[in-house]
Amino acid sequence: MYCFTPISDMFETTGSVVIQIELAGVRKEDINIELTHNYIEVSGIKRREGLSGEESFQRMERPFGVFKRTFNLPKAVSRDSISASFKEGLLEIVILKKEKDDSFTLTSIDIK
């Protein structure tokens, strides 16, 4: 079960697909990125730190716990050219596009 869904943006440029996810308060080592078939999955955990356990909350609005986001990728991306950076709570994943989509090529079949 996932505790929260971080907000994100996904957009294309001329040469790449970019995914940006807000993960303020999450440590880099608590983030996992996996590429499977035609989608990329980002998961991890946001820990609630700095509390003694004796607190009685009047209001609790900041999300914490386990999260997961899945993004469908266009077929014309290079699965070997993916980079990720994490700065000031923003995870950015950049996937380069292929020159052409070679996942499907038309082949003529002779009829006998």
C-alpha positions in Angstrom: 0.0 0.0 0.0 1.3 3.4 -0.9 0.9 6.3 1.5 1.1 9.2 -0.9 1.6 10.1 -4.5 4.2 12.8 -5.2 3.3 15.5 -7.8 5.1 15.4 -11.1 5.5 16.8 -14.6 6.3 14.9 -17.7 7.2 16.7 -21.0 9.0 16.2 -24.3 11.7 18.4 -25.8 13.1 18.0 -29.3 15.5 15.3 -28.2 14.3 13.9 -24.9 11.5 13.0 -22.6 11.8 14.6 -19.1 10.1 13.6 -15.9 10.3 15.9 -12.8 9.0 14.7 -9.4 8.8 16.8 -6.3 10.4 14.8 -3.4 11.2 17.4 -0.8 12.4 15.7 2.4 13.3 12.4 0.7 16.9 11.2 0.8 18.5 10.2 -2.5 19.4 6.8 -1.2 15.6 6.2 -0.5 14.6 6.6 -4.1 14.5 3.7 -6.7 14.1 4.1 -10.4 13.3 1.0 -12.6 12.8 0.8 -16.3 10.6 -2.1 -17.5 9.3 -2.5 -21.0 7.6 0.7 -22.0 7.4 2.4 -18.6 9.5 3.8 -15.8 8.7 3.4 -12.2 9.9 5.7 -9.4 9.4 4.4 -5.8 10.8 5.0 -2.4 10.1 6.2 1.1 9.8 9.5 2.8 10.7 9.1 6.5 9.3 11.2 9.2 12.4 12.4 11.1 13.0 14.6 14.1 10.2 13.3 16.2 10.4 11.6 19.6 7.2 9.6 19.3 5.5 11.4 22.1 4.0 14.1 20.0 0.2 14.7 19.9 -0.5 16.2 16.5 -3.0 19.0 16.2 -2.6 18.9 12.4 -0.6 16.6 10.2 -0.5 17.7 6.5 3.0 16.7 5.3 2.9 13.3 3.6 5.3 10.6 4.6 5.7 6.9 4.0 6.0 4.8 0.9 5.4 6.2 -2.6 5.3 5.0 -6.2 4.8 6.7 -9.6 4.7 4.9 -13.0 5.1 6.7 -16.3 4.4 5.3 -19.7 7.2 6.0 -22.2 6.9 6.6 -25.9 8.4 3.7 -27.9 11.0 6.0 -29.6 13.2 6.5 -26.5 16.7 5.2 -26.0 16.6 2.8 -23.0 20.4 3.1 -22.9 20.5 6.9 -22.5 18.7 7.6 -19.2 20.1 10.0 -16.6 18.7 11.1 -13.2 19.6 14.0 -10.9 18.3 15.0 -7.5 18.7 18.6 -6.4 16.8 20.6 -3.8 14.0 18.1 -3.5 13.4 17.8 -7.3 14.1 14.5 -9.0 14.7 14.9 -12.8 14.9 12.0 -15.2 16.0 12.6 -18.7 15.5 9.9 -21.4 16.9 10.6 -24.8 14.8 10.0 -27.9 15.9 7.7 -30.7 16.5 9.1 -34.2 13.6 6.9 -35.3 11.3 4.4 -33.8 12.7 1.0 -34.7 10.3 -1.0 -32.6 8.2 -1.7 -35.6 9.4 -2.1 -39.2 7.2 -2.8 -42.1 8.1 -6.0 -43.9 6.6 -7.0 -47.2 5.4 -10.6 -47.4 5.2 -12.4 -50.8 2.0 -14.2 -51.4 2.4 -17.6 -53.0 
